[in-house]
Amino acid sequence: MDKLRIAFIGTGSMGSAVLEGLIASGHPRELISATVRTESKAQALRARGISALATETSPDANQLMAGDADLIVLGVKPYQIADVLGELVGEIGKNSVVISMAAGIQLATMASQLPENPNLIRTMPNTPALVGKGVTGLASGPNASAEAVTAATELFEAVGVVVKIEESQIDALSAISGSGPAWVFYIIEQWEKIALEKGFSQADAKLMVRQTLAGSIALLESSGEEPVELRRRVTSPGGTTERIIATLDQADLRSIFSASLEAAVSRAREIANS
Ligand SMILES: NC(=O)c1ccc[n+]([C@@H]2O[C@H](COP(=O)([O-])OP(=O)(O)OC[C@H]3O[C@@H](n4cnc5c(N)ncnc54)[C@H](OP(=O)(O)O)[C@@H]3O)[C@@H](O)[C@H]2O)c1
């Protein structure tokens, strides 16, 4: 992996999260290249020792950077994937590993646009990759080699953990871990609002909620216990916490979570078929 040439085609929020993780993991900068649309962003990358080109000043930037890469990471928006694959067809090595991060773009679609490239991989990372704690779902195409899958896995392990899945599971994974940070941040928002409603200052509300969350995760990780057991330990029979859980149960929180997931999965199907 540390000898592979890696090209990021589209290096925005997600692409740069993976690129930064790769640099932090010690991958040689001279083996990393990147494209963006805007020249100023390419300049910023070049200032950091990354070979970078912008499509607004170099229209053939994607072909130039991907041409000799072993791994090609597609970090453009889903609606741009078809155009970008159209630019790359015939320009990249037959054994290059082409990794898409785009939501809703199927492996079969990639294969139809790159018929000579067997090493096709579809991934769904999440934004904690920015701090090296991402979860990336990874599904490989039917003809991808074991080496290609290993290289793609190692790339995303530079920014967190990798869950290998079948492509049929990717919409559910997208809802659970891809969108997962939004579930968590939304819960934090509601939790802080009710603290404010009880008269706490914004600073105290933030501290109480965020430190409780961080502390609970740390406890979960270090104790080796399951959440149900750790919850039992703060829930005395007949006590106040028991009332909180009963109220959440009455509201059928699990059904709300399940309906949220199903709504995301059905939207993913709509996007894939549009
Ligand atoms: N953000 C997430 O949480 C997340 C999670 C999972 C998967 N994804 C997937 O990751 C992909 C990128 O999302 P993002 O949030 O990182 O988007 P983003 O921040 O908008 O990044 C897109 C990047 O593509 C560049 N670009 C635009 N047109 C290009 C072209 N023709 N050739 C080369 N580069 C081009 C943009 O350059 P400029 O900045 O110069 O315009 C930018 O660097 C999407 O397919 C998305 O589905 C995102």
The ligand as a Gaussian input file, in Angstrom:
#p B3LYP/6-31G(d) Opt

LIG

0 1
 N      -19.992000      14.499000       2.889000
 C      -20.394000      13.313000       3.357000
 O      -20.792000      13.142000       4.517000
 C      -20.323000      12.102000       2.474000
 C      -20.481000      10.829000       3.071000
 C      -20.399000       9.711000       2.243000
 C      -20.195000       9.844000       0.881000
 N      -20.083000      11.092000       0.338000
 C      -19.887000      11.181000      -1.104000
 O      -18.666000      11.833000      -1.359000
 C      -18.757000      12.538000      -2.579000
 C      -18.262000      13.950000      -2.384000
 O      -19.075000      14.600000      -1.417000
 P      -18.507000      15.866000      -0.642000
 O      -19.463000      16.125000       0.462000
 O      -17.054000      15.661000      -0.351000
 O      -18.678000      16.973000      -1.787000
 P      -17.817000      18.316000      -1.993000
 O      -17.273000      18.798000      -0.703000
 O      -18.679000      19.225000      -2.804000
 O      -16.584000      17.840000      -2.898000
 C      -16.673000      17.665000      -4.294000
 C      -15.299000      17.877000      -4.862000
 O      -15.327000      17.638000      -6.260000
 C      -14.612000      18.695000      -6.917000
 N      -15.087000      18.758000      -8.290000
 C      -16.199000      19.313000      -8.803000
 N      -16.283000      19.069000     -10.119000
 C      -15.180000      18.338000     -10.453000
 C      -14.694000      17.764000     -11.659000
 N      -15.369000      17.868000     -12.817000
 N      -13.545000      17.079000     -11.610000
 C      -12.848000      16.936000     -10.466000
 N      -13.262000      17.449000      -9.291000
 C      -14.411000      18.138000      -9.295000
 C      -14.924000      19.913000      -6.088000
 O      -13.993000      20.946000      -6.346000
 P      -14.305000      22.459000      -5.865000
 O      -14.353000      22.407000      -4.370000
 O      -13.163000      23.237000      -6.385000
 O      -15.636000      22.819000      -6.456000
 C      -14.746000      19.296000      -4.686000
 O      -13.383000      19.209000      -4.387000
 C      -20.226000      12.490000      -3.027000
 O      -20.348000      11.602000      -4.106000
 C      -20.963000      11.995000      -1.818000
 O      -22.066000      11.185000      -2.168000
 C      -20.115000      12.222000       1.103000

